[in-house]
Amino acid sequence: MLATDFILKNFNVKTDTNPNYIHNLHRDKLPIVFQELGFKIGVELGTSRGVYAETICQNCAGVKLFTIDPYLPSEHINSSVHDEAKARLAPYNYEMIVKKSNEAVHQFEDESIDFVYIDGNHMYDYTMEDIITWNRKVKLGGIVAGHDYRRYASKISRRWKVIEAINHYTSMHNINPWFIFGKTDTDRRCPSSWMFEKIINDSW
Ligand SMILES: C[S@@+](CC[C@H](N)C(=O)[O-])C[C@H]1O[C@@H](n2cnc3c(N)ncnc32)[C@H](O)[C@@H]1O
């Protein structure tokens, strides 16, 4: 468990609980972990304006990043969001796939990517589907991670179920350890990203 060992050693994580909280790792530093682990091919599900995709490209030298987002028009998404992402990511080695994650997943071979960062549709079924199907695309020893392991107050966000989906998935698959990390702006006690090392292969 190279990735897990690296995380345990470098972030002084206590292993007496599962999930393990990493208080001194912000998600912006996760790409440095990817780089230290020699990761070269990654995917971000849900790219929006490309802000976190840019952070990944800037902090993980030599990475090829696939960004996946359908850019379906909504209250928050319009063509300028898509254009902004393209402009922001232009200097980097990236490929933008304008599809829903459950459509784009068919373009990838099993065990062909080093990491995935899941930040698309946060409803329970979509999140669980993303974890299940994209876990298969990650190589053994790679990292499956995602955003928004937290509660939000707004009406629409109350329907988000990232916490339930990742709790159920890790429990059903006996994933131990897995990690929660990063702080939110609103509540410093509430960490906001999650990750685990891909250690099981259930793609048969
Ligand atoms: C919170 S934003 C992502 C922010 C981005 N990861 C960042 O941190 O800079 C969520 C994005 O998910 C996209 N999205 C929604 N449903 C999706 C799906 N089924 N597959 C992929 N992306 C999806 C939305 O279009 C939106 O741009």
The ligand as an SDF file (V2000), in Angstrom:
LIG
                    3D

 27 29  0  0  0  0  0  0  0  0999 V2000
  -18.6410   22.1330   -8.0550 C   0  0  0  0  0  0  0  0  0  0  0  0
  -18.4450   22.2020   -9.7800 S   0  0  0  0  0  0  0  0  0  0  0  0
  -16.7990   21.5790   -9.9730 C   0  0  0  0  0  0  0  0  0  0  0  0
  -15.7370   22.4980   -9.4530 C   0  0  0  0  0  0  0  0  0  0  0  0
  -14.3380   22.0890   -9.8040 C   0  0  0  0  0  0  0  0  0  0  0  0
  -14.0740   20.6950   -9.5290 N   0  0  0  0  0  0  0  0  0  0  0  0
  -13.3590   22.9290   -9.0250 C   0  0  0  0  0  0  0  0  0  0  0  0
  -13.1150   22.6190   -7.8210 O   0  0  0  0  0  0  0  0  0  0  0  0
  -12.7990   23.8990   -9.5790 O   0  0  0  0  0  0  0  0  0  0  0  0
  -19.4230   20.8380  -10.3090 C   0  0  0  0  0  0  0  0  0  0  0  0
  -19.3770   20.5850  -11.8010 C   0  0  0  0  0  0  0  0  0  0  0  0
  -19.8960   19.2650  -12.0250 O   0  0  0  0  0  0  0  0  0  0  0  0
  -20.4740   19.2530  -13.2890 C   0  0  0  0  0  0  0  0  0  0  0  0
  -21.3380   18.0730  -13.3870 N   0  0  0  0  0  0  0  0  0  0  0  0
  -22.6400   17.9400  -13.0450 C   0  0  0  0  0  0  0  0  0  0  0  0
  -23.0830   16.7200  -13.3340 N   0  0  0  0  0  0  0  0  0  0  0  0
  -22.0320   16.0430  -13.8480 C   0  0  0  0  0  0  0  0  0  0  0  0
  -21.8460   14.7200  -14.3440 C   0  0  0  0  0  0  0  0  0  0  0  0
  -22.8720   13.8360  -14.3510 N   0  0  0  0  0  0  0  0  0  0  0  0
  -20.6270   14.3700  -14.8030 N   0  0  0  0  0  0  0  0  0  0  0  0
  -19.5890   15.2490  -14.7730 C   0  0  0  0  0  0  0  0  0  0  0  0
  -19.7060   16.5170  -14.3220 N   0  0  0  0  0  0  0  0  0  0  0  0
  -20.9060   16.9010  -13.8710 C   0  0  0  0  0  0  0  0  0  0  0  0
  -21.1970   20.5860  -13.3830 C   0  0  0  0  0  0  0  0  0  0  0  0
  -21.4250   20.9340  -14.7440 O   0  0  0  0  0  0  0  0  0  0  0  0
  -20.2370   21.5130  -12.6470 C   0  0  0  0  0  0  0  0  0  0  0  0
  -19.4190   22.2080  -13.5680 O   0  0  0  0  0  0  0  0  0  0  0  0
  1  2  1  0
  2  3  1  0
  2 10  1  0
  3  4  1  0
  4  5  1  0
  5  6  1  0
  5  7  1  0
  7  8  2  0
  7  9  1  0
 10 11  1  0
 11 12  1  0
 11 26  1  0
 12 13  1  0
 13 14  1  0
 13 24  1  0
 14 15  1  0
 14 23  1  0
 15 16  2  0
 16 17  1  0
 17 18  1  0
 17 23  2  0
 18 19  1  0
 18 20  2  0
 20 21  1  0
 21 22  2  0
 22 23  1  0
 24 25  1  0
 24 26  1  0
 26 27  1  0
M  CHG  2   2   1   9  -1
M  END
$$$$
